[in-house]
Amino acid sequence: MTTVGLTLPQLGPVVSAALVRDFAQQADQMGFDHLWVQDHFLYALRQAGDYGGSATEQPEVYRTVWSATELLAAVATWAERMTLGTSILVAGNHWPAQLANQLATVDGLSGGRLDVVGLSVGWSVEEHRAVGVDPRTRGRRIDDFVPALRACWGPDPVEYHGDFFDIGPAVMQPKPARTPKLMSGMYSEPGLARTARDYDLWNPGSMPIAMVVDKLGELNERRPSDKQPLGAIYRLAQQSTSGKRLSVDEMATRVQECAAAGLDGVIVETNFCSEIGSSADWLTVLADLAPVVEAARHTDPSDEATTR
């Protein structure tokens, strides 16, 4: 069955600990399946390159961003049922050994509910420079990052020696209760090649579902024969960063299309909704999404079988 989750309140000046706790607990009661964080930490006043590859400036809401792993750790103790994931962490903002420990800690705090770790190369030149990473190495660095991260979650003694990372031999504890699935947030041709080779899931968004299914089929044709088929968790924004808006009914239809196509899940994004100006607005937007969480539950199984 296709699952449905939510991005947490993370962007903008109205986010608070009380709001995130109330949002997570309300989402849990409504029956959503998972909660997600994204990963940025500064708003560049002089931006090199395009935001997300498509806009000259970041949306204003990015002037305030709560940190991904710390936010997820708090939510791990506030919501007791839903699984947790990252969509998407920028590899250049992190170092695999430290990130492995941070995420294993989140998993421990949640009782083993860290399910998916999303990773991508990122777009922000300024963020890479701020953490001492050469943005020109983004592709080669993530190629080394993924096996290093997996090694840190493997049996002790941990040891990994690559082009960018030199780890161990060492003992690294805690470990996740089960190794999280890795999800790619990449769309370029080199990124898609990495996705087919190294990841468990792909995180498409915006594109028509039929296009997602076609692309997923292409990626699985390129996938190593010893790996399980690549899955997909679709990202669905109620309001896009460009201002394009979907009604709740349109979102519910999109979720049904994802379910009929046999996609693994849907992440609903509401951080960019222009009507949010207070904590109460956040919770109202969430309450109005009840038809979306129900949509996947009422997909005709024969439709799903036909789509597959």
C-alpha positions, 0 to 999 in steps of 0.5 A: 500500500502507498503510504502518505506522510508530511514535511514538518514545519521547518521554514519561516519565522512562526516555527516553534517547538510547541508548533512542531510538537502539536503538528506531529501529534495531530498528524499522528492522530489523523493517520499519516504514516511518516514525517520528514525534514529537509536540509538548508542552513543559510540564506545567501544575500549574494547567491551564486547560481540558481535556487534548485537549478531554476530560480534566481533567489531562494524563497523568503521563507528560507531566511529561517530554517530549523536544523534537520537532524535536531528537529527529527530527534525532537519529533522522535520523542513527540510522535510515537507511531509514525516513521521518520525520514529525511528528504533531502539531506545535502551530502556537502553539509555533512560528514558520513561518520558524524551523520551516521552517529546522528541518525543512529541516535535519532533511530534510537530515540524513536525506537527504531523508526528512522526508515529513510535517509534522503541524500542529494548533491545540493545546489547552494555554492554558499552552503558548501563554502560555509562548511569548507566543502569545494562545491566543484567536488559535489558529484565525486564527494557523494559517490564516496559519501554513500559507501562511507555512510553504509560502512559506518552502519555496518558491523564493527570494526568499521573501516572505510578508505576512499577518495574523500573519507578515511574512517577507522578501523574503529568502533562506532555505536549506536547502530540503527535498529535496521539500516535505513533505506537511502533515497536519492533526490537527484534529477540530472543524468549523472545523478540518475545514474548514481540513483540506479547504482547506489540507492534504494528509492528515488524522490521525484516531485511535480512531474506527472505520475506516468512520467515517474513510472516511465523514468523508474522503469528506465532506472531499473533497467540500468540497475545492478542485477544484485539489487532489489528494484528501485522504488519511489516516494513522490513529493507533492507540494500544496503550494510550490516555491513558484506559487503554483497551488493545488487544491486538497481535492487535486492533491487527493487525486494525485495520491490516488494516482501514486497508489494506483501506480504502485509507488512506495509513498507520498510526502506532502509539502506545506512549508511554502503555503502563503496563507501560513502566518501563525501556528494556528494557520499551520494546524488548520492547513494540516487539518484540511489535509484529511482527504489526502491521507484517506485517498491512498486507503481507498484506491481500487486494488484492481487499478493498482494491479492494472497500472503495474 
